[in-house]
Amino acid sequence: MKTLGKYISKYLTAFTGLAILLLLINGIAFGWTFYGVVTKDYGSLSPQNMLNRTASDASLKGIPQEASDLLRNSHIWAVYLDTEGNRIWDIDAPDGIPDHFTVQDVAVFAKGYLADYPVFIRNTDDGMLILGYPQDSYMKLPSNYYSLRSIKAFPFFILGILVADFTILFLAYYFSKRKILKNARPIITSIETLADGRPASLPVHGELSEIADSVNKASNIIHRQNKARANWICGVSHDIRTPLSMIMGYAERITQNKSAELRIREEAEIIRRQSIKIRELVQDLNLVSRLEYEMQPLHKEPVSLAGLLRSYTAELLNTGLPDEYSLDIVITPMAETIFFPCDARLISRAVGNLVQNSIRHNPGGCGITLTLDCTDKNISLSVSDNGAGISNEKLRELNEKPHYMENTDDRLDLRHGLGLILVHQIVNAHKGIMQIESNEQEGCEVVLDFPIESVN
């Protein structure tokens, strides 16, 4: 986990560095945006400095031409009042400025505005100097003054900075997320592959190389364990065959021995039949194991499922089907011409298991129907019977497709256990889906659906 911690710390450090960089950029942008405003409004041409400079040159006779030109070039008008409130002179004073001011008038405009013009005043030895600025230049406050241009620009600056910051942070998040997912996606996919019981292999390089190496090691361990389990099952199956064959052989000899008592021959026949069931179970267990761990090679070739079902039916009828059972085939016209790339031996085994499942589940007899249908999207092969159905609880358990190595309950019985699991494994190996449907009064149906993409 040290690698993962370093990996996360790296991106947190990068994100923190980006945030600091954004603060620095914001400061630079603020300075660049308001440098001109600050220089003009609070520099040598600021109202305070202009007031000081003009007041030092002002008298009852006027101001020097140089000071007058500076005011005009700066779009500033001026009025000079004597101690009685009378206008003595002015420079470009706008219309509406009176020639005489009372004490009350002075008290009013001294707060900041005269005829809606922001004004700045200064008392001199001979009177009072008033400097007026354009109406859209400054916003006067009782204790200070601010550039109206800066006040108007400030909201747009804040909005622009916020939009830029959020855009940069979002892009950083987006590309960081993409990079993290790019690095982590193969690992997540491999873990999901391991969860499905299949081996996984990751290239061991990059920032998450240690985690990839750990996944590969886990995959190798699981693969070796699965292979050992499959080999063990295969070995046990092989070892059982010899003593089982002997048991079946001796049981058959006793059954055919006319000199033996009838009771002994009947018990020997029971032993023989049960031995056949054990043999079939061992074969199913071995095949399920090999299919699950992908140790059973599939010999796929285009097969006419209609012909396969007819061949299976003929073989079953020839070997002897008890009189209390009937077997019918329903094949749609479209399904007659379809060829399915599959392992014919395994598909026939799946159909046989389903038919035997119906026979074993209905000892009193039933009608069994094999149905083959085809649509534009899939091939549907079903085995149904009109015998005893399955309870809803049991049906739910069967559709969960339990793993034969993880169950100790009655799901492994001869009716609905390993045989159905083998069918499921065969269908899964052919990329199909198995679904069990039943009604306690209407029998049971197992539907095998195969995607049309698998059809040539």
Summary of the structure (lengths in Angstrom):
residues: 456
radius of gyration: 48.3
end to end distance: 48.6
largest distance: 158.4
contacts: 1275
relative contact order: 0.06
helix: 57%
strand: 18%
